[in-house]
């Protein structure tokens, strides 16, 4: 589990992530959501995030 901040457009199911953090050894670490590695991570997480948000909205 990790903090993710963003907006999901329910009509298109598009998620725009503005902030994502992971737990590091010294606490939460803010990731650079514009870096290639983090973009890849967000792409992989998008289906799971969409499913979670849709379930929470019901």
HELIX and SHEET records of a PDB file:
HELIX    1   1 UNK A   36  UNK A   56  1                                  21    
SHEET    1   A 3 UNK A   4  UNK A   9  0                                        
SHEET    2   A 3 UNK A  14  UNK A  24 -1                                        
SHEET    3   A 3 UNK A  27  UNK A  30 -1                                        
END                                                                             
